[in-house]
């Protein structure tokens, strides 16, 4: 019988990390995600699975620990919230450039600056467009339930190792802090050193019976660096081709579409209920992967619906990608709240009526 | 007896260590990086730890150290090498892990990573090359630049009222409870090279024995950016650098284990 627990999203993520056979967590406390490391320290996984849990001196140090662990072929992760994730951007750029698999969790809070500790989705640009220097992308997964906070750990590692690419889970203070029922994944053993070497022959596991392995992102010759960039871009196109994930909610007969991820998608589902009670046929497209973005799905919807409404906890970031996909063929509206305020279902529906239905 | 009779493996008194690759080094003539690389490589071979040693290259002149040392290596972002070394050693405790860093990398941009890796007493080795200047970027002021010393970003000499004082970071690190061995060496004379090699060996052994963090500082010069000949640089280093950064062991005490401490 499956084991149903009631816990916070941050706690579910920590439990799932241990169960996924994670080798190491490196983090630094910041609200609203501190329960991740607190839960891990309480679980003491080093006694059971041998997983390392370390509180670093900074976000900068933590992400560089992740770089090094990933460069050894290990399953490593870090978690933080918006201001802390900004600090990690240098390291993320290096990780993407050196093509290292790892998992990063951002439990977003309102910014800019020190901002607020309340939930937000204003790190969409940073996450999806590449917050650090250079041309790169992370694979970005957007959980909208506590269950997905647990489930996306395994999925994240699967994608990270498949493409040798950092994977970001872009959550927010609502999902991180709220308690919900969750079925925790079964325990997977940590890989043995032999399994790590077999899976990651490129990793710095010690020069035994092969030429020395070097993990670097440096190439002073422009031709070499351009070739690296071309290889990365080809990988990103492959990811766009193969890894788009989204949830469709009452889209079959929809004339209007809310596009929303994470917490906002939950609000939009409520707004759909209110709209349909009034006879307005609305559905929700919830991108699960923000990179790759469900561009083709939106293009397909644009051929049969009357308009789109992007609902976000930001000043309007994902809406730009919706507009790019729709490419002027249908009206695209936006409604969002900022600074830690969550838009209500009533506000979302009102915005749809005033901006799109008119 | 002909020359060919003498050239036999059993008669060999000295050879290049196999832990150094055949790649041609990019270092300037007169630079001490080559000697330090060679000493580290020789010790790795002599200790039989080539297969289990992981090195971290910094950002700075020695950024390409991974091209010269025939061991698995990672290239760190500027200053972050001790964080990388921490994770590698924690995830693979049977490995011997070292960083190789310059003064800008270790004592300016990476100060937090350096101090906290030492404070955790990570069982790693930190090799620290201090020549009082940024070499790779073209001779700018370093945290270790001496008072009055001219660099590209203090062309009238380091004025301590404006730029502060030369940072004796090893003296700071010796005060930290997690360090076990802090020593200051040089490689400008044969006797110093012999002593430096012993220090490198001791540092690696400390790491294997789990005694804490070992720091081997090499007081060096940068004849190119000091704008001197190598011989002049050595003389200037002896007179001025050694006065601020005296050679010798600063600390040789294993870190305390938790069960040895009267804790709460």
Interface residues (C-beta under 8 A of the other chain):
Chain A: X23 X24 X26 X52 X54 X56 X57 X58 X60 X61 X62 X64 X65 X66 X67 X68 X69 X71 X72 X74 X76 X90 X91 X94 X98 X193 X204 X205 X206 X207 X208 X212 X213 X214 X215 X216 X217 X218
Chain B: X50 X51 X52 X53 X54 X56 X57 X63 X66 X67 X69 X70 X71 X72 X73 X74 X75 X76 X77 X80 X83 X84 X85 X86 X87 X88 X90 X91 X92 X95 X112 X113 X115 X116
